[in-house]
Amino acid sequence: MADTPEVKVKRKVVAQLKLLGAYFFYPVTGGYGGSGVPDIVGCYKGKFFAIECKAGKNKPTALQQKNIDSIAAQGGAVWVVNEDNMEGVTSWLTTL
């Protein structure tokens, strides 16, 4: 991965997930994978979560937002993370 601002956010998120011992993966979005799926999906203490990583003022695309809304509608936890809130993943997951 190139060291882009979004990659830095993903690395910070993944470091926290590893420390928590959360199960997570990066979904495949090409071929048989679905487009617009959040960057990271996983499970922590029985709770499904999805994290969309962004950099700067970037926002989820319409398709990403549709997937975010669908996950939330089914009781999954979803968070859009950027440089401003990337330090809070541990707190967020432990309060689900």
Z-matrix of the N, CA and C atoms (Angstrom, degrees):
N
C 1 1.453
C 2 1.520 1 109.83
N 3 1.313 2 115.82 1 132.57
C 4 1.456 3 119.70 2 174.08
C 5 1.522 4 108.07 3 -66.98
N 6 1.315 5 116.58 4 153.64
C 7 1.463 6 120.85 5 -176.12
C 8 1.532 7 110.94 6 -86.01
N 9 1.333 8 116.16 7 61.88
C 10 1.464 9 121.74 8 178.18
C 11 1.532 10 109.02 9 -81.16
N 12 1.339 11 117.99 10 165.12
C 13 1.471 12 119.66 11 177.02
C 14 1.531 13 112.53 12 -55.99
N 15 1.341 14 118.07 13 -39.11
C 16 1.471 15 120.17 14 179.35
C 17 1.525 16 111.71 15 -66.96
N 18 1.309 17 117.23 16 -37.38
C 19 1.467 18 121.03 17 177.81
C 20 1.531 19 109.67 18 -63.77
N 21 1.317 20 117.31 19 -37.76
C 22 1.470 21 120.63 20 177.76
C 23 1.532 22 110.22 21 -62.67
N 24 1.323 23 116.91 22 -39.70
C 25 1.465 24 121.03 23 177.47
C 26 1.528 25 109.24 24 -63.97
N 27 1.324 26 116.91 25 -47.26
C 28 1.472 27 120.67 26 -180.00
C 29 1.522 28 111.33 27 -59.26
N 30 1.316 29 117.60 28 -42.64
C 31 1.466 30 120.50 29 -179.98
C 32 1.523 31 111.38 30 -62.41
N 33 1.320 32 116.78 31 -41.43
C 34 1.469 33 121.12 32 179.74
C 35 1.531 34 109.79 33 -65.18
N 36 1.323 35 116.97 34 -41.41
C 37 1.467 36 121.45 35 178.69
C 38 1.524 37 109.69 36 -63.84
N 39 1.320 38 117.44 37 -49.08
C 40 1.467 39 122.20 38 -177.74
C 41 1.528 40 110.81 39 -61.66
N 42 1.317 41 117.99 40 -38.62
C 43 1.468 42 120.51 41 178.51
C 44 1.524 43 110.54 42 -59.66
N 45 1.335 44 116.93 43 -41.05
C 46 1.461 45 120.42 44 179.21
C 47 1.531 46 111.29 45 -69.66
N 48 1.327 47 116.44 46 -40.16
C 49 1.466 48 119.63 47 178.59
C 50 1.526 49 111.14 48 -62.63
N 51 1.314 50 117.17 49 -40.03
C 52 1.466 51 121.32 50 178.65
C 53 1.519 52 110.79 51 -64.86
N 54 1.316 53 117.64 52 -42.66
C 55 1.464 54 120.65 53 178.67
C 56 1.524 55 111.73 54 -61.66
N 57 1.330 56 116.77 55 -35.30
C 58 1.462 57 121.30 56 178.76
C 59 1.525 58 112.55 57 -76.27
N 60 1.323 59 116.63 58 -18.94
C 61 1.463 60 120.50 59 -175.18
C 62 1.517 61 112.40 60 77.53
N 63 1.323 62 116.82 61 22.68
C 64 1.468 63 121.70 62 -179.81
C 65 1.523 64 110.24 63 -71.38
N 66 1.327 65 115.63 64 147.33
C 67 1.463 66 120.85 65 171.22
C 68 1.525 67 106.74 66 -83.44
N 69 1.336 68 117.37 67 130.96
C 70 1.462 69 120.18 68 179.25
C 71 1.521 70 110.16 69 -158.19
N 72 1.331 71 115.13 70 161.88
C 73 1.457 72 120.60 71 174.71
C 74 1.524 73 109.23 72 -157.63
N 75 1.324 74 114.73 73 166.03
C 76 1.467 75 122.69 74 174.49
C 77 1.531 76 106.93 75 -97.38
N 78 1.327 77 119.17 76 113.66
C 79 1.466 78 120.13 77 -179.94
C 80 1.533 79 111.80 78 -65.95
N 81 1.325 80 115.44 79 146.15
C 82 1.463 81 121.65 80 174.89
C 83 1.526 82 107.57 81 -79.23
N 84 1.325 83 117.69 82 129.04
C 85 1.463 84 119.65 83 -177.80
C 86 1.515 85 113.69 84 -106.61
N 87 1.328 86 118.77 85 -6.68
C 88 1.457 87 120.64 86 178.71
C 89 1.526 88 110.71 87 -103.01
N 90 1.311 89 116.96 88 168.94
C 91 1.461 90 120.46 89 178.05
C 92 1.516 91 112.08 90 63.73
N 93 1.333 92 116.86 91 -113.41
C 94 1.458 93 121.48 92 -178.70
C 95 1.523 94 112.68 93 -86.13
N 96 1.310 95 118.61 94 -10.28
C 97 1.467 96 121.67 95 179.18
C 98 1.516 97 110.90 96 -76.48
N 99 1.324 98 115.96 97 158.51
C 100 1.460 99 121.13 98 -179.66
C 101 1.518 100 111.73 99 -90.06
N 102 1.307 101 116.61 100 144.85
C 103 1.458 102 121.41 101 177.03
C 104 1.523 103 109.76 102 -81.29
N 105 1.313 104 115.91 103 150.75
C 106 1.454 105 120.97 104 176.10
C 107 1.512 106 114.80 105 82.57
N 108 1.332 107 117.30 106 3.15
C 109 1.458 108 121.13 107 178.66
C 110 1.534 109 108.05 108 -71.82
N 111 1.333 110 118.39 109 140.95
C 112 1.464 111 119.69 110 178.78
C 113 1.524 112 112.38 111 -54.40
N 114 1.323 113 116.09 112 156.22
C 115 1.468 114 122.08 113 -175.64
C 116 1.519 115 113.66 114 -60.63
N 117 1.333 116 116.62 115 -39.67
C 118 1.457 117 121.43 116 -176.81
C 119 1.524 118 107.92 117 -130.79
N 120 1.323 119 116.65 118 131.23
C 121 1.463 120 120.66 119 173.67
C 122 1.518 121 108.00 120 -127.27
N 123 1.328 122 115.50 121 151.10
C 124 1.448 123 117.85 122 -178.72
C 125 1.510 124 112.49 123 -173.40
N 126 1.335 125 113.43 124 -167.82
C 127 1.455 126 121.00 125 -179.47
C 128 1.527 127 107.95 126 -141.29
N 129 1.317 128 115.18 127 136.83
C 130 1.459 129 120.66 128 177.24
C 131 1.519 130 108.68 129 -137.62
N 132 1.320 131 115.56 130 117.93
C 133 1.469 132 122.46 131 179.92
C 134 1.522 133 111.89 132 50.60
N 135 1.337 134 115.24 133 45.68
C 136 1.458 135 121.19 134 175.65
C 137 1.516 136 115.56 135 81.62
N 138 1.306 137 118.16 136 4.19
C 139 1.467 138 121.34 137 -178.53
C 140 1.528 139 109.26 138 -113.04
N 141 1.337 140 115.31 139 123.40
C 142 1.465 141 121.17 140 176.62
C 143 1.517 142 108.87 141 -72.16
N 144 1.331 143 116.16 142 135.97
C 145 1.469 144 119.76 143 176.34
C 146 1.519 145 110.44 144 -137.12
N 147 1.317 146 114.49 145 156.90
C 148 1.463 147 122.07 146 174.86
C 149 1.522 148 107.69 147 -139.24
N 150 1.314 149 115.92 148 141.10
C 151 1.456 150 121.32 149 -179.05
C 152 1.518 151 108.73 150 -129.24
N 153 1.317 152 115.95 151 124.40
C 154 1.468 153 122.67 152 173.70
C 155 1.519 154 106.80 153 -101.44
N 156 1.324 155 116.37 154 121.36
C 157 1.466 156 121.48 155 -178.54
C 158 1.524 157 110.15 156 -97.42
N 159 1.299 158 115.19 157 131.82
C 160 1.465 159 121.91 158 178.58
C 161 1.518 160 108.83 159 -132.30
N 162 1.315 161 115.97 160 163.63
C 163 1.459 162 121.50 161 175.94
C 164 1.521 163 109.00 162 -124.97
N 165 1.304 164 115.06 163 146.84
C 166 1.462 165 120.01 164 178.64
C 167 1.514 166 111.79 165 61.51
N 168 1.311 167 115.50 166 -134.09
C 169 1.463 168 120.98 167 -178.31
C 170 1.530 169 112.20 168 -96.86
N 171 1.333 170 117.20 169 11.38
C 172 1.464 171 120.55 170 179.08
C 173 1.519 172 110.67 171 -59.83
N 174 1.305 173 115.72 172 142.45
C 175 1.464 174 123.70 173 179.44
C 176 1.530 175 108.43 174 -119.73
N 177 1.335 176 117.40 175 160.25
C 178 1.463 177 118.95 176 175.70
C 179 1.534 178 111.33 177 -60.59
N 180 1.328 179 115.94 178 145.16
C 181 1.459 180 120.75 179 174.68
C 182 1.530 181 108.13 180 -70.01
N 183 1.312 182 116.62 181 170.39
C 184 1.465 183 120.92 182 178.99
C 185 1.532 184 110.74 183 -59.01
N 186 1.328 185 117.46 184 -41.83
C 187 1.464 186 120.94 185 179.48
C 188 1.527 187 111.25 186 -68.02
N 189 1.322 188 116.72 187 -40.98
C 190 1.460 189 119.83 188 176.33
C 191 1.531 190 110.54 189 -62.00
N 192 1.331 191 116.91 190 -42.85
C 193 1.455 192 120.49 191 -179.93
C 194 1.524 193 111.16 192 -64.05
N 195 1.330 194 116.82 193 -37.12
C 196 1.473 195 120.93 194 177.09
C 197 1.529 196 110.05 195 -60.31
N 198 1.327 197 117.16 196 -44.10
C 199 1.464 198 121.48 197 178.42
C 200 1.529 199 111.25 198 -67.27
N 201 1.308 200 117.24 199 -40.92
C 202 1.465 201 121.70 200 176.96
C 203 1.523 202 109.94 201 -58.93
N 204 1.328 203 115.88 202 -47.17
C 205 1.467 204 120.60 203 -179.96
C 206 1.525 205 111.92 204 -64.07
N 207 1.335 206 117.21 205 -38.40
C 208 1.469 207 121.16 206 178.95
C 209 1.524 208 111.51 207 -65.61
N 210 1.312 209 117.12 208 -41.33
C 211 1.467 210 121.05 209 178.16
C 212 1.523 211 109.93 210 -64.18
N 213 1.322 212 116.73 211 -46.40
C 214 1.470 213 120.92 212 179.73
C 215 1.527 214 111.31 213 -62.63
N 216 1.320 215 117.32 214 -37.89
C 217 1.465 216 121.20 215 -179.79
C 218 1.529 217 111.99 216 -64.28
N 219 1.336 218 116.76 217 -24.66
C 220 1.465 219 121.11 218 179.18
C 221 1.529 220 112.48 219 -95.33
N 222 1.317 221 116.74 220 7.81
C 223 1.459 222 120.42 221 177.22
C 224 1.507 223 115.17 222 91.82
N 225 1.330 224 117.54 223 4.92
C 226 1.458 225 120.86 224 176.41
C 227 1.516 226 110.48 225 -78.34
N 228 1.297 227 116.14 226 154.81
C 229 1.463 228 121.46 227 177.86
C 230 1.525 229 108.45 228 -94.65
N 231 1.314 230 116.46 229 131.30
C 232 1.467 231 121.28 230 -178.97
C 233 1.518 232 108.73 231 -133.19
N 234 1.318 233 115.08 232 139.52
C 235 1.461 234 119.85 233 179.35
C 236 1.516 235 109.08 234 -142.09
N 237 1.318 236 116.79 235 134.49
C 238 1.460 237 122.76 236 171.85
C 239 1.527 238 105.96 237 -93.81
N 240 1.319 239 115.82 238 120.55
C 241 1.464 240 122.19 239 -173.85
C 242 1.528 241 109.38 240 -112.84
N 243 1.325 242 115.78 241 139.10
C 244 1.463 243 121.85 242 172.99
C 245 1.535 244 108.56 243 -140.01
N 246 1.319 245 116.97 244 -169.48
C 247 1.461 246 120.51 245 -177.78
C 248 1.526 247 112.44 246 -60.74
N 249 1.316 248 117.22 247 -28.41
C 250 1.464 249 120.84 248 -176.68
C 251 1.525 250 113.30 249 -73.64
N 252 1.330 251 118.18 250 -28.93
C 253 1.463 252 119.91 251 -175.45
C 254 1.532 253 114.04 252 -125.78
N 255 1.335 254 117.85 253 8.22
C 256 1.462 255 120.83 254 -174.17
C 257 1.523 256 113.31 255 -65.76
N 258 1.315 257 117.91 256 -19.69
C 259 1.463 258 120.87 257 178.88
C 260 1.530 259 111.82 258 -76.20
N 261 1.342 260 117.73 259 -12.59
C 262 1.451 261 121.19 260 -172.75
C 263 1.511 262 116.32 261 -96.41
N 264 1.317 263 118.83 262 9.73
C 265 1.465 264 121.08 263 -177.28
C 266 1.529 265 111.00 264 -60.64
N 267 1.324 266 117.86 265 -43.96
C 268 1.460 267 121.21 266 179.76
C 269 1.517 268 110.89 267 -59.17
N 270 1.308 269 116.92 268 -48.19
C 271 1.478 270 120.75 269 179.23
C 272 1.511 271 110.95 270 -61.43
N 273 1.315 272 116.67 271 -43.99
C 274 1.461 273 121.08 272 -179.42
C 275 1.525 274 111.24 273 -59.80
N 276 1.329 275 116.57 274 -50.15
C 277 1.466 276 119.41 275 -176.96
C 278 1.524 277 112.26 276 -67.43
N 279 1.304 278 118.03 277 -36.58
C 280 1.463 279 119.70 278 -176.46
C 281 1.525 280 112.30 279 -75.67
N 282 1.330 281 117.59 280 -11.06
C 283 1.472 282 119.68 281 177.67
C 284 1.530 283 112.40 282 -104.89
N 285 1.326 284 117.94 283 6.35
C 286 1.472 285 119.93 284 179.10
C 287 1.512 286 111.00 285 -68.79
